[in-house]
C-alpha cells in the first residue's frame, strides 16, 4: 500500500471531522503521528476541534501538550481551536490564557474568546474584549455581534446591548436578519418593547423568526393584546405560524382569559398541523385552565402521546386553580409511575396544595421528596417549606428548616416572620427580628409589614411606633403595603387619629387601603364615618370588593342601622359581588342586635348557600342578649350539628341558661360537652409595662409575681363589694 502524504492525511481527518466521526478522526491522527513527525496547523486545529465536540478533557489536554511540545502554540488556527475547546469545557480561564498568549489574532480568534466569555455569563468581560478588538484592525462578524447580544439578553444587560447596537449602526452596513432578530430578542428581554417594535418595523428583510420573536416578546412582557394583534397581522400577510408563535399566543389568550379567541388559535394549530407538538399541547393546557375550562385542558392532556414534566406541571397547576387538590396529587402519583422526574415547579405547586389542605403529614412527605430529588437546598423551596409548615400549625418544623439554612436571604427571614405571625407567636417574631438586625441582611417592605402586623396582634402601640420610625428612616413610609399595615396597626391600638393621618398621607390608595380605614371606623363603632369613607371611595373611582362590604355591614350592625345595612347588602350585586358567609353573618347580627330575631331566622332559612356554623352562632349570640331560650336552643343545635367540636355555641347557650337560673340545663350541657370531647379555648390576655409584655392565661400561675397579683385582685374585689356591687355570675365556667 503506497504511503499517504500529509495532504491526504489532512483531507481524511478533516472529512471524518466534518461528518461527525470524531473518534475515527482521532484514531487516524494517532496513525498519522506514528508515520509523520510534523503535522501542520490545519490538521492540529481539526483534531483539537474533535476533542471539543467529544467533550474529552483528557484527550484535549494531551493534544494541548503535543501542541506546546511541537511548537504550534503560536499558530492562529491551532490557538483558536484550543480556545474553543476549553470554552466548551467551561474553563474560560484556560481559554483566556491561550488567547492572551497568541501574538496574532484573527476575527475567528476574537469571536471564540468573546463568545466564550458571553456564554459563561461574563458579559462585562466580553464587552471589554470587544472594545480591545475594535482598537485593532479586526472587524467583528455577525456571529460575534449575535453572541454578545445574546449574552446581554440573558443578563438583561441593557447598556451593553445598546453599545453593541450603536456599533453596528456606526459601521453603516446593513444588518443581517439573524443579527436583527437577536437584537429584537435583546430589547424584549430587557423590557424595552417599543424599541424592539421600532427595530422590527425598520427591517427590510423579515423571516418567520422575526415574527415569532416579536410575538413571544410581547407575551413575556405581558403585552398580550399586542401579541395577539401581531399574530393576526402575520396570518393576514400569508405567513405560516410555527409552533413557537402559536404557543406564545395561546399563553397570551390564557393570561387575558379569552376562551373564544383561545379556541380560534387552537383551531389554527390544527389547520397548521402543529397541534400535536409538545409546546403547543402544554400551552393549550395552560390556556384552557386559565380560561376556567378544565375539561378542555384535560382533553388536551389526554390527547398527548408522550407526556413530559411540563405537561404534568401544567395540568397539576390547572387542578390547583380549580380547587381539585386531590386530583393534583393523583396526577403526581401517575407521573411517578410513568418514571417522569418532577421539577422544582412540581414541588412548588404541590406544597402549595398541601398547605391549602393544612396536611402536615402530606407536607412532610413532600419535604422528603424535595430532599431526595435535590431541591431542598434552594432558598425558594426553603421559603415555601417554612410557609407550608407554618400554615399546617407546625411552626417548630418551620423553624428547623429555617435554622438549617446556612446563608439566608431576606425572603427566608420574611417567611419565618410571617410563619410566627400566622400562628399568633408574635413575641417570637419580634425576637427573630432582633437576630435579623445582627446579620448582614437588610429588612425590606415585607419585613416591616410583618413586624407591624405583630405589633397590631399584640396591640402594642410602642412597638408599632418604633417600627414606624425605622420605616421612615429607610424611606418605605410611602409604600402602599406599609401604609395599609400602619393604618391597621394604629386602629387596633385605638389611635384613630393616627390611622386617619396615615391614610391621608398615602400617595396611592388602593382598595386595601380604603378597606383598612372603613374597617377601622367600623370596629370602633363609628358607623357614619365608615359609610362616609365608603362613599368617598366610590366617588374616587374605586370598585368595592368582598372585604369592603364586610366593613360597611359590620359598621351598620354595631350601631343598629338596619335599613341602611340591608340597602348596602342588596347593592352588592350591582358591583358583581356574590354575598359570602361573612356578609350573611353581618346581616344576622344586624337583625339580631335590633331585636328582630324572627326576621334573622327567616333570613337564614332563605340563604342561597348552606349556612355555616358561624351564621347560627351569630343568631345564638343575639338570642343570649334578648334572653330568647327556645330560639337560642334551636340556633345552638343547628350550629353544633354543623361543627360539633366548636365550644362557642355550647358556651353561648350555657350563658342563656345561666341568665335564667336554669343550672340543671347548664350541667347537662357541660356533660354533653365533655362526652363529645369539646374543649373550651383557654382565655388569654396581656399587658405591656416598662417595655415588657406580660402574658396571662386563665388559671395560670407561672408569672414571677403571681402571689402579688392575686393578693391585689382580692383587695380590689373586696373594695368593689364594699361599695355595694354584687356581681351576677352568668358566664360559662371551666370548673
NUKOL-62428 format. One line per field, with one value per residue (C-alpha): residue in three letters; z, x, y. Coordinates in steps of 0.1 Angstrom, whole numbers. Layout:
residuo <- c(ala,...)
Z <- c(Z,...)
X <- c(X,...)
Y <- c(Y,...)
***
This chain:
residuo <- c(unk,unk,unk,unk,unk,unk,unk,unk,unk,unk,unk,unk,unk,unk,unk,unk,unk,unk,unk,unk,unk,unk,unk,unk,unk,unk,unk,unk,unk,unk,unk,unk,unk,unk,unk,unk,unk,unk,unk,unk,unk,unk,unk,unk,unk,unk,unk,unk,unk,unk,unk,unk,unk,unk,unk,unk,unk,unk,unk,unk,unk,unk,unk,unk,unk,unk,unk,unk,unk,unk,unk,unk,unk,unk,unk,unk,unk,unk,unk,unk,unk,unk,unk,unk,unk,unk,unk,unk,unk,unk,unk,unk,unk,unk,unk,unk,unk,unk,unk,unk,unk,unk,unk,unk,unk,unk,unk,unk,unk,unk,unk,unk,unk,unk,unk,unk,unk,unk,unk,unk,unk,unk,unk,unk,unk,unk,unk,unk,unk,unk,unk,unk,unk,unk,unk,unk,unk,unk,unk,unk,unk,unk,unk,unk,unk,unk,unk,unk,unk,unk,unk,unk,unk,unk,unk,unk,unk,unk,unk,unk,unk,unk,unk,unk,unk,unk,unk,unk,unk,unk,unk,unk,unk,unk,unk,unk,unk,unk,unk,unk,unk,unk,unk,unk,unk,unk,unk,unk,unk,unk,unk,unk,unk,unk,unk,unk,unk,unk,unk,unk,unk,unk,unk,unk,unk,unk,unk,unk,unk,unk,unk,unk,unk,unk,unk,unk,unk,unk,unk,unk,unk,unk,unk,unk,unk,unk,unk,unk,unk,unk,unk,unk,unk,unk,unk,unk,unk,unk,unk,unk,unk,unk,unk,unk,unk,unk,unk,unk,unk,unk,unk,unk,unk,unk,unk,unk,unk,unk,unk,unk,unk,unk,unk,unk,unk,unk,unk,unk,unk,unk,unk,unk,unk,unk,unk,unk,unk,unk,unk,unk,unk,unk,unk,unk,unk,unk,unk,unk,unk,unk,unk,unk,unk,unk,unk,unk,unk,unk,unk,unk,unk,unk,unk,unk,unk,unk,unk,unk,unk,unk,unk,unk,unk,unk,unk,unk,unk,unk,unk,unk,unk,unk,unk,unk,unk,unk,unk,unk,unk,unk,unk,unk,unk,unk,unk,unk,unk,unk,unk,unk,unk,unk,unk,unk,unk,unk,unk,unk,unk,unk,unk,unk,unk,unk,unk,unk,unk,unk,unk,unk,unk,unk,unk,unk,unk,unk,unk,unk,unk,unk,unk,unk,unk,unk,unk,unk,unk,unk,unk,unk,unk,unk,unk,unk,unk,unk,unk,unk,unk,unk,unk,unk,unk,unk,unk,unk,unk,unk,unk,unk,unk,unk,unk,unk,unk,unk,unk,unk,unk,unk,unk,unk,unk,unk,unk,unk,unk,unk,unk,unk,unk,unk,unk,unk,unk,unk,unk,unk,unk,unk,unk,unk,unk,unk,unk,unk,unk,unk,unk,unk,unk,unk,unk,unk,unk,unk,unk,unk,unk,unk,unk,unk,unk,unk,unk,unk,unk,unk,unk,unk,unk,unk,unk,unk,unk,unk,unk,unk,unk,unk,unk,unk,unk,unk,unk,unk,unk,unk,unk,unk,unk,unk,unk,unk,unk,unk,unk,unk,unk,unk,unk,unk,unk,unk,unk,unk,unk,unk,unk,unk,unk,unk,unk,unk,unk,unk,unk,unk,unk,unk,unk,unk,unk,unk,unk,unk,unk,unk,unk,unk,unk,unk,unk,unk,unk,unk,unk,unk,unk,unk,unk,unk,unk,unk,unk,unk,unk,unk,unk,unk,unk,unk,unk,unk,unk,unk,unk,unk,unk,unk,unk,unk,unk,unk,unk,unk,unk,unk,unk,unk,unk,unk,unk,unk,unk,unk,unk,unk,unk,unk,unk,unk,unk,unk,unk,unk,unk,unk,unk,unk,unk,unk,unk,unk,unk,unk,unk,unk,unk,unk,unk,unk,unk,unk,unk,unk,unk,unk,unk,unk,unk,unk,unk,unk,unk,unk,unk,unk,unk,unk,unk,unk,unk,unk,unk,unk,unk,unk,unk,unk,unk,unk,unk,unk,unk,unk,unk,unk,unk,unk,unk,unk,unk,unk,unk,unk,unk,unk,unk,unk,unk,unk,unk,unk,unk,unk,unk,unk,unk,unk,unk,unk,unk,unk,unk,unk,unk,unk,unk,unk,unk,unk,unk,unk,unk,unk,unk,unk,unk,unk,unk,unk,unk,unk,unk,unk,unk,unk,unk,unk,unk,unk,unk,unk,unk,unk,unk,unk,unk,unk,unk,unk,unk,unk,unk,unk,unk,unk,unk,unk,unk,unk,unk,unk,unk,unk,unk,unk,unk,unk,unk,unk,unk,unk,unk,unk,unk,unk,unk,unk,unk,unk,unk,unk,unk,unk,unk,unk,unk,unk,unk,unk,unk,unk,unk)
Z <- c(0,-10,18,22,22,47,24,21,59,65,40,56,91,80,62,93,115,93,91,128,131,158,174,140,132,164,156,122,138,160,129,113,143,140,103,104,129,119,113,100,119,100,109,145,146,132,157,187,174,176,213,218,201,221,253,261,285,288,251,246,274,258,224,241,254,220,205,230,225,187,188,173,202,183,152,150,138,165,192,181,182,217,229,216,232,267,265,255,287,308,315,304,324,304,271,281,289,254,239,257,247,210,192,161,165,137,136,145,175,189,182,200,232,232,227,255,279,268,272,306,318,318,299,311,301,267,261,273,249,221,229,228,194,179,187,162,125,132,122,142,122,126,147,172,173,178,206,226,221,233,264,271,267,292,318,308,305,287,284,269,243,234,230,206,187,184,170,143,133,132,110,84,70,66,95,87,96,121,140,138,153,182,187,189,214,235,237,246,273,288,288,260,240,220,210,198,177,162,152,137,117,102,89,52,53,77,84,105,134,134,138,164,184,184,194,222,234,237,256,280,287,294,263,255,232,212,208,195,172,157,154,133,111,105,95,72,54,45,68,83,121,137,169,190,178,184,219,228,215,234,266,260,255,288,306,291,299,263,258,224,210,225,207,174,179,188,155,137,152,139,104,105,117,148,173,181,191,228,232,217,238,270,260,253,288,303,282,289,326,330,310,336,311,329,308,277,295,305,269,256,281,274,236,241,231,251,284,299,332,316,306,340,357,335,344,381,382,364,391,418,402,401,437,425,451,454,416,415,438,417,387,407,416,379,369,392,380,344,357,348,371,389,385,410,398,405,442,444,432,454,485,479,477,509,527,514,528,561,559,579,570,533,536,554,527,500,520,520,482,477,496,475,442,453,456,493,494,473,490,471,483,518,520,507,532,561,549,544,579,595,578,589,626,629,634,652,619,601,624,620,582,588,612,587,561,562,541,545,522,533,517,541,571,560,556,591,605,588,600,636,630,613,645,668,681,678,706,687,656,675,689,654,641,668,653,618,629,638,604,571,556,551,560,531,527,536,567,581,571,592,622,621,619,650,668,658,671,704,705,713,702,715,692,663,668,669,636,621,629,613,582,578,582,554,532,530,546,513,502,499,517,546,547,549,577,596,593,606,635,647,645,665,691,694,677,652,646,636,614,596,593,577,553,543,538,514,479,464,479,467,476,506,520,518,533,562,570,566,589,614,618,619,647,668,663,641,616,599,594,579,555,546,538,516,497,492,479,453,443,439,412,433,429,462,469,494,522,517,523,553,568,558,570,603,609,603,626,655,658,646,612,599,568,557,563,542,515,512,513,484,464,463,432,414,418,407,442,454,492,512,547,563,548,559,594,594,584,610,636,624,627,660,677,666,683,650,659,638,607,613,615,582,566,574,561,528,523,488,503,532,564,582,619,625,610,635,662,653,659,691,704,696,715,745,746,742,765,739,752,725,695,712,717,681,668,691,679,643,649,669,642,616,639,668,682,684,720,712,706,739,759,744,751,786,793,782,806,834,829,835,865,847,863,856,819,824,840,813,786,803,805,768,760,779,763,728,737,732,750,758,745,774,780,774,779,781,791,784,813,810,775,787,776,804,792,814,808,827,860,851,880,861,863,887,906,908,946,945,915,931,965,948,929,961,976,946,948,985,977,949,971,999,975,971,938,937,905,888,875,842,824,815,838,832,867)
X <- c(0,16,25,0,13,3,-23,-41,-40,-53,-81,-92,-91,-110,-136,-142,-144,-169,-190,-192,-169,-148,-135,-124,-107,-87,-77,-65,-45,-28,-19,-6,17,32,40,49,66,54,16,6,-15,-47,-46,-39,-68,-91,-81,-84,-119,-128,-119,-141,-170,-165,-161,-130,-109,-82,-76,-78,-52,-29,-32,-25,7,16,9,33,60,58,59,25,11,15,-3,-36,-58,-45,-49,-84,-94,-78,-98,-130,-121,-116,-146,-168,-155,-164,-128,-129,-97,-76,-92,-83,-46,-43,-59,-36,-5,-13,7,-15,-53,-78,-115,-123,-99,-116,-150,-141,-129,-157,-184,-167,-170,-205,-217,-201,-221,-191,-209,-187,-155,-169,-177,-143,-127,-148,-136,-100,-106,-120,-87,-71,-77,-100,-137,-163,-185,-222,-217,-197,-223,-250,-230,-226,-262,-273,-252,-266,-301,-295,-282,-307,-277,-293,-263,-240,-266,-272,-235,-233,-264,-247,-215,-235,-253,-220,-205,-231,-235,-269,-277,-281,-316,-301,-284,-316,-336,-312,-314,-352,-349,-324,-347,-377,-358,-348,-384,-379,-409,-413,-377,-380,-410,-391,-363,-388,-406,-373,-364,-361,-360,-383,-384,-406,-382,-386,-424,-421,-396,-419,-449,-431,-415,-449,-462,-432,-437,-475,-484,-509,-532,-502,-491,-525,-526,-492,-504,-533,-511,-487,-516,-532,-500,-498,-470,-472,-470,-447,-452,-434,-456,-488,-476,-469,-503,-521,-503,-515,-551,-548,-535,-564,-589,-603,-616,-632,-600,-581,-603,-597,-559,-564,-583,-554,-529,-549,-550,-513,-506,-487,-514,-495,-463,-454,-450,-484,-501,-487,-498,-533,-535,-523,-548,-578,-571,-567,-599,-617,-623,-607,-625,-608,-574,-578,-587,-556,-535,-551,-546,-509,-489,-458,-463,-433,-428,-440,-474,-479,-470,-494,-523,-514,-515,-548,-561,-550,-567,-600,-595,-591,-564,-567,-567,-534,-518,-533,-516,-483,-486,-493,-463,-440,-455,-445,-410,-412,-389,-406,-391,-389,-422,-439,-430,-438,-473,-479,-465,-490,-518,-507,-507,-543,-552,-534,-520,-488,-483,-485,-462,-436,-437,-433,-404,-387,-391,-376,-346,-345,-346,-321,-344,-344,-312,-327,-337,-370,-380,-369,-391,-421,-414,-414,-447,-462,-452,-465,-499,-500,-496,-461,-440,-414,-407,-407,-381,-360,-360,-350,-322,-307,-302,-266,-269,-303,-317,-343,-371,-364,-364,-397,-412,-403,-416,-449,-449,-448,-475,-498,-496,-500,-465,-459,-433,-412,-415,-401,-372,-364,-362,-336,-315,-321,-306,-274,-269,-260,-295,-314,-351,-375,-411,-425,-403,-418,-453,-448,-434,-463,-487,-471,-475,-511,-517,-501,-519,-485,-485,-450,-436,-457,-442,-407,-412,-429,-398,-375,-397,-394,-356,-353,-377,-405,-432,-450,-452,-489,-485,-467,-493,-521,-504,-498,-534,-545,-519,-530,-567,-562,-542,-571,-553,-579,-564,-530,-548,-566,-533,-516,-545,-544,-506,-508,-497,-515,-547,-555,-587,-569,-560,-597,-609,-585,-599,-635,-629,-611,-642,-665,-645,-647,-684,-681,-707,-713,-676,-673,-702,-688,-654,-672,-690,-657,-641,-669,-666,-628,-635,-626,-647,-656,-648,-660,-639,-653,-688,-678,-666,-697,-721,-702,-704,-742,-745,-726,-749,-782,-786,-809,-824,-790,-773,-800,-797,-759,-763,-788,-765,-736,-750,-747,-709,-709,-702,-719,-725,-703,-707,-691,-718,-746,-732,-732,-769,-779,-760,-776,-811,-804,-790,-821,-842,-856,-849,-877,-865,-830,-842,-862,-831,-810,-836,-837,-799,-790,-759,-759,-755,-722,-720,-709,-742,-762,-738,-745,-782,-774,-754,-785,-807,-784,-787,-825,-829,-848,-844,-863,-848,-814,-817,-826,-798,-773,-784,-780,-746,-734,-747,-725,-695,-697,-662,-668,-670,-685,-721,-720,-708,-734,-763,-749,-749,-785,-794,-774,-790,-824,-811,-815,-785,-796,-795,-761,-749,-763,-748,-714,-717,-726,-696,-673,-688,-682,-646,-652,-626,-631,-603,-583,-587,-556,-547,-515,-504,-472,-454,-420,-414,-421,-451,-467,-489,-517,-536,-567,-558,-521,-497,-464,-459,-430,-453,-483,-488,-487,-511,-537,-535,-540,-570,-586,-581,-599,-628,-633,-632,-658,-681,-677,-691,-723,-716,-729,-716,-740,-722,-739,-708,-697,-671,-643,-647)
Y <- c(0,34,57,86,122,148,164,130,125,161,155,122,136,167,146,125,156,174,142,139,108,123,91,78,111,109,73,84,112,86,66,98,106,71,78,115,137,171,178,212,237,229,193,200,226,200,173,198,206,169,168,198,181,149,168,148,168,142,139,176,182,156,174,207,193,180,214,231,204,207,245,251,272,305,293,312,283,260,287,294,257,254,285,269,235,250,272,243,225,256,265,302,309,285,298,334,323,308,339,363,343,345,371,371,370,366,375,339,341,372,357,325,342,368,341,320,349,357,321,319,350,373,400,429,410,401,438,449,424,438,473,460,443,475,491,467,461,432,437,417,395,388,357,378,405,379,362,395,405,370,373,408,393,365,390,417,440,469,493,466,456,493,498,468,482,516,500,482,514,533,507,517,482,466,443,406,393,370,398,419,390,387,425,423,395,415,446,424,406,439,451,477,466,499,499,462,471,501,477,453,480,492,457,453,415,397,360,337,340,378,375,347,368,397,377,358,391,407,377,377,414,409,428,401,421,432,396,386,416,407,371,383,405,377,354,380,386,349,338,303,305,280,261,288,316,295,286,323,334,306,317,353,341,323,355,375,347,350,315,321,336,307,282,301,298,261,256,273,249,220,237,244,208,219,208,176,195,193,230,237,210,224,259,246,230,263,284,263,260,298,303,282,253,224,198,211,213,176,166,184,165,131,136,138,107,115,134,152,171,203,188,173,206,225,201,200,238,236,213,237,267,247,235,199,194,156,152,171,146,117,132,134,97,89,110,90,57,68,74,112,131,160,195,224,238,204,206,243,236,205,222,250,224,206,240,246,212,220,185,182,145,153,183,162,136,162,177,143,141,175,163,131,150,176,207,212,233,262,294,294,259,266,297,277,249,274,288,254,241,274,270,234,247,232,263,242,223,256,270,238,243,280,270,245,272,285,316,331,358,383,362,333,357,371,336,328,361,356,320,331,357,331,310,341,337,374,376,351,372,402,381,368,404,412,384,397,431,414,398,414,412,444,444,452,462,427,426,458,447,415,435,460,430,415,449,450,415,424,457,472,509,513,486,500,535,521,502,533,553,528,527,565,563,537,556,530,551,558,521,512,478,495,523,497,479,511,521,487,489,523,514,482,502,526,555,566,600,584,559,587,607,577,573,610,609,579,588,559,545,510,491,475,510,521,488,492,527,515,486,508,531,500,483,515,519,550,538,571,577,542,548,582,566,540,568,587,555,550,587,583,556,525,494,478,441,415,429,464,452,432,465,485,459,455,492,491,461,478,508,492,508,482,498,512,478,459,485,480,443,443,467,441,426,459,456,420,406,375,376,352,337,368,391,368,368,406,408,382,401,434,420,402,433,452,426,413,376,362,382,370,334,338,354,324,300,319,319,306,288,264,284,278,273,309,322,302,313,349,343,324,355,377,352,355,393,390,361,340,305,285,301,300,263,258,280,262,228,238,253,222,198,217,220,196,205,242,253,288,275,255,285,309,285,278,316,318,290,306,340,323,303,270,254,218,226,242,210,188,209,207,169,168,189,166,135,150,159,196,218,255,276,290,327,348,385,406,440,460,476,493,479,443,423,403,373,360,327,316,298,300,308,308,346,355,380,357,360,398,399,376,394,427,413,401,435,451,426,433,471,467,446,471,497,476,459,423,405,381,350,342,330,296,281,256,242)
***
